[in-house]
């Protein structure tokens, strides 16, 4: 089964991108799937403060396209107490509780993406007559008895900046014999490599938002994921990115499978990689499913001098599996002819 956009749908999508539709509201997407819309403001008149591991950055909201958070660490911990005063021996007490540390990728209006962590920030989301306070911290702690997946936090913040007229809404329906549980994901490559909001409608179709070009569509059904991907790898380019996956990306995942390489209408020096990240080693997660995985689109800038500059990454799908369970089956489809894009009514 193939997944993607048919030739006629591609022309329709191009027309939608050129139509000049108004940008939608700012959005806050939560880890439980909830989505809030409104107008975001920072507490006071300050800037966002962001650390990339080497320097502190400060930006206004109107300089940003999006912020994406993912857990850099997640573990179960327990409270403890010293057995005797003045002694170092201690014992754990109570039920385990989850702790997470969030890393963040900021996508700027000039197309750059910078990875690091956001210092504690207070946002206010205006929704008509109601205002919601959103406090974003790097370190999170859940309640005793919860799992890390139960901790609620924002995974994505999207700014509907008037300086970015390329944001458009489309409606997608799946062709073929898809079940009601099939999920759709969308990542755009440029100017920002970022996951786009996708909402399932009661009629089985999906409302999607597109901000940029180089769309990567994916459909997940059960243990299978189909990705619309135009492969453009030469042996030399694939070898270069295989090496870059080891040298440029250091994170919690200890296995990286390079599934595809594409330019996807990007400039010649920009290359996209479809990568399945997974964890085979021990984790601190409880329960039977302790091994996380993520299917991501990663972007590099390749210099003529042989240097690689990792630019950005965005998640299509993620999940947990038991150590004995296989990873999801990923199938690439160069001809994108089973997703139909219709004008958002």
C-alpha positions in Angstrom: 0.0 0.0 0.0 1.3 3.4 -0.9 1.0 6.6 1.0 1.3 10.2 -0.1 0.0 12.9 -2.4 -1.3 12.1 -5.9 -0.1 14.2 -8.8 -3.3 16.2 -8.9 -3.2 16.7 -5.1 0.4 18.1 -5.4 -0.9 20.8 -7.8 -3.8 21.5 -5.5 -1.4 21.8 -2.5 0.8 24.2 -4.5 -2.3 26.3 -5.2 -3.3 26.4 -1.5 0.2 27.5 -0.5 0.0 30.4 -3.0 -3.5 31.4 -2.1 -2.5 33.8 0.7 -4.9 32.4 3.3 -4.7 34.1 6.7 -2.5 32.5 9.4 -4.3 30.6 12.2 -4.0 31.3 15.9 -1.0 30.5 18.0 -1.2 26.9 19.2 0.0 24.9 22.2 0.0 21.1 21.7 0.2 19.0 24.8 1.7 15.5 25.4 -1.8 14.0 25.9 -2.9 15.3 22.4 -4.8 18.3 23.7 -4.4 21.5 21.6 -5.1 25.0 22.8 -5.4 28.0 20.4 -5.3 31.7 21.0 -2.8 34.5 21.2 0.4 33.8 23.1 2.3 36.4 25.2 5.3 36.2 27.5 5.0 37.2 31.1 6.1 40.8 31.5 8.0 42.4 28.6 11.0 40.0 28.6 12.5 37.8 26.0 12.7 34.0 25.8 15.9 32.7 27.3 17.4 29.6 25.8 20.7 27.8 26.3 22.3 25.6 23.7 25.0 24.2 25.9 27.5 26.8 25.0 25.8 30.2 25.0 22.6 31.9 26.2 20.2 33.1 23.5 17.4 35.6 23.9 14.5 36.1 21.4 11.2 37.9 21.1 8.2 35.8 20.3 7.9 37.4 16.9 11.3 36.0 16.0 10.2 32.4 16.4 8.2 29.9 14.3 7.9 27.1 16.8 9.3 25.4 19.9 9.4 21.6 20.2 10.0 19.7 23.4 11.0 16.1 24.0 12.2 14.2 27.1 16.0 14.1 27.2 15.8 11.8 30.3 12.9 10.1 32.0 13.1 7.9 35.0 11.3 6.6 38.1 12.6 7.8 41.4 11.6 7.4 45.1 11.8 9.7 48.1 14.5 8.8 50.6 15.6 9.6 54.1 18.8 9.2 56.2 18.7 6.3 58.6 20.6 8.1 61.3 21.6 11.7 61.8 25.1 12.4 60.7 25.4 9.1 58.7 25.3 8.7 54.9 23.2 5.5 54.9 19.7 6.2 53.6 16.6 4.3 52.6 14.0 4.9 49.9 10.4 5.4 50.9 7.0 5.7 49.3 5.9 4.9 45.7 8.1 5.7 42.8 7.3 8.9 40.9 8.4 9.9 37.4 10.9 12.7 36.6 11.6 14.1 33.2 14.1 16.6 31.8 12.9 18.3 28.6 15.2 19.4 25.7 13.9 21.9 23.3 14.4 22.8 19.6 13.7 26.4 18.6 12.9 27.1 15.0 13.5 30.7 14.0 11.8 32.8 11.4 15.1 32.9 9.4 15.0 29.1 9.0 17.6 28.2 11.6 16.9 25.5 14.2 18.8 25.5 17.5 18.7 22.6 20.0 19.1 23.1 23.8 16.8 23.8 26.6 14.4 26.7 27.5 14.9 28.3 30.8 11.7 28.4 33.0 9.3 30.5 31.1 5.7 31.7 31.8 3.4 32.1 28.8 -0.1 33.5 28.8 -2.6 32.3 26.2 -5.5 34.7 25.5 -8.6 32.9 24.3 -11.3 35.5 23.9 -12.3 36.6 27.5 -10.2 33.9 29.1 -6.5 33.8 29.7 -4.6 30.7 30.5 -1.2 30.6 32.3 1.3 28.1 31.0 4.5 27.5 33.0 7.2 25.6 31.0 10.0 24.1 33.1 12.9 21.9 32.0 12.6 19.5 34.9 9.2 17.9 35.6 8.0 15.7 38.4 4.9 13.5 38.3 2.8 12.1 41.1 3.7 8.9 43.0 2.3 5.9 41.1 2.4 7.6 37.7 4.5 6.6 34.7 6.6 9.0 32.8 4.0 8.9 30.0 1.4 10.3 32.5 3.3 13.6 33.0 1.6 16.3 31.0 3.8 19.0 29.3 3.7 21.0 26.1 5.3 19.2 23.2 5.0 22.0 20.7 4.3 25.7 20.5 3.5 27.2 17.1 3.5 31.0 16.6 1.1 32.3 13.9 3.5 35.1 13.0 2.3 37.6 10.4 5.9 37.5 9.0 5.3 33.9 7.9 2.6 34.0 5.3 3.2 30.4 4.2 1.1 28.7 6.9 -1.9 27.1 5.3 -4.7 24.7 6.3 -5.6 21.6 4.3 -7.9 18.7 4.7 -6.6 15.2 4.1 -8.4 11.9 3.5 -6.8 8.5 3.2 -7.5 6.3 0.2 -7.4 2.5 0.4 -8.6 0.1 3.0 -7.4 2.0 6.1 -8.9 1.3 9.5 -10.4 3.8 11.7 -7.4 3.8 14.0 -5.0 4.9 11.2 -3.0 8.0 12.2 -1.6 10.8 10.0 1.6 12.7 10.6 3.2 15.6 8.6 6.7 17.2 8.8 7.7 20.1 6.6 11.4 20.5 5.7 11.8 24.2 5.0 12.2 26.9 6.1 11.8 24.9 9.4 12.0 21.2 9.8 9.0 20.8 12.1 6.0 18.5 12.8 2.8 20.1 11.8 -0.5 19.9 13.7 -2.9 17.1 12.5 -6.4 16.7 13.9 -8.7 13.8 13.2 -12.2 14.7 12.2 -15.4 12.7 13.1 -15.8 11.8 9.5 -12.4 10.1 9.4 -10.6 12.8 7.5 -7.8 14.9 9.0 -7.3 18.7 9.3 -3.6 19.6 8.8 -1.6 22.8 8.9 1.3 23.4 6.6 4.0 26.0 7.2 6.7 25.7 4.5 7.7 23.3 1.8 9.0 19.8 1.4 6.2 17.9 3.0 6.8 14.5 4.4 3.6 12.6 5.0 3.3 9.4 7.0 0.5 7.1 8.0 0.7 4.7 11.0 -1.6 1.7 11.3 -0.9 -0.9 14.0 2.8 -1.9 13.8 3.2 -0.5 10.2 4.2 3.0 9.1 4.1 4.1 5.5 6.1 7.2 4.5 5.9 9.2 1.2 9.6 9.6 0.5 11.5 10.5 -2.7 14.8 8.7 -2.3 17.8 10.5 -3.6 20.8 8.8 -2.0 24.0 8.0 -3.7 26.3 5.5 -2.0 28.7 8.3 -1.0 25.9 10.5 0.4 24.4 7.6 2.4 27.8 6.8 3.8 28.4 10.4 4.8 25.0 10.6 6.6 25.6 7.2 8.3 28.8 8.7 9.8 27.0 12.0 10.7 24.3 10.1 12.6 27.0 8.8 14.9 29.1 11.9 15.2 26.5 14.7 15.1 23.7 13.3 17.2 24.2 12.2 20.8 21.1 11.4 22.8 19.3 8.7 24.7 18.9 6.4 21.7 21.6 3.8 21.1 20.4 2.6 17.7 19.9 4.6 14.6 18.7 3.2 11.3 19.0 5.4 8.3 16.0 4.5 6.2 16.1 7.2 3.5 17.9 10.2 2.1 16.1 12.9 0.1 16.6 16.5 -1.1 12.8 17.0 -1.2 13.0 20.2 -3.3 15.5 21.6 -0.8 18.6 23.6 -1.8 21.5 21.5 -3.0 23.5 21.8 0.2 20.5 20.7 2.3 19.7 17.0 2.8 16.9 15.3 4.7 17.3 11.9 6.4 14.5 9.6 7.5 15.8 7.9 10.7 14.4 5.3 13.1 15.9 5.9 16.5 15.5 3.2 19.2 16.8 2.2 22.5 18.1 -1.3 23.1 19.9 -0.8 26.4 18.4 -0.6 29.8 16.0 2.2 30.7 14.4 3.4 33.9 10.9 3.1 32.6 8.5 0.8 34.5 6.0 -1.7 33.1 6.4 -4.1 30.2 7.1 -1.6 27.5 10.4 0.1 28.4 12.1 0.6 25.1 11.3 3.9 23.3 11.6 4.5 19.6 11.1 7.5 17.3 10.7 7.9 13.5 12.2 11.3 12.7 13.0 13.6 9.8 16.5 15.1 10.3 18.1 17.9 8.3 21.7 18.6 7.6 23.6 21.2 5.7 26.6 19.6 3.9 29.6 21.8 3.3 31.8 21.5 0.2 34.7 21.1 2.6 33.3 17.8 3.9 31.9 19.4 7.1 28.4 18.5 8.2 26.1 20.9 10.1 23.2 19.3 11.8 20.3 21.7 11.5 17.1 20.3 12.8 15.0 17.2 13.6 11.2 16.6 13.8 9.2 13.6 14.9 6.7 11.8 12.7 5.8 9.0 15.2 7.0 7.7 18.5 6.2 4.8 20.8 7.2 2.3 23.4 7.8 -1.4 23.0 8.8 -4.4 25.1 12.4 -5.6 24.7 11.1 -8.7 22.9 8.9 -6.8 20.5 10.0 -5.8 17.0 10.3 -2.2 15.9 7.6 -0.9 13.6 7.7 -1.8 10.0 8.6 1.2 7.9 7.7 1.2 4.1 8.8 4.1 1.8 6.6 5.0 -1.2 8.2 7.2 -4.0 4.8 7.6 -5.7 2.5 9.5 -3.3 -0.9 8.5 -4.7 -3.0 7.4 -1.8 -3.5 10.7 0.2 -6.1 13.1 -1.2 -5.7 16.8 -0.2 -8.8 18.9 -0.4 -9.3 22.6 0.3 -10.1 23.4 3.9 -13.7 24.6 4.0 
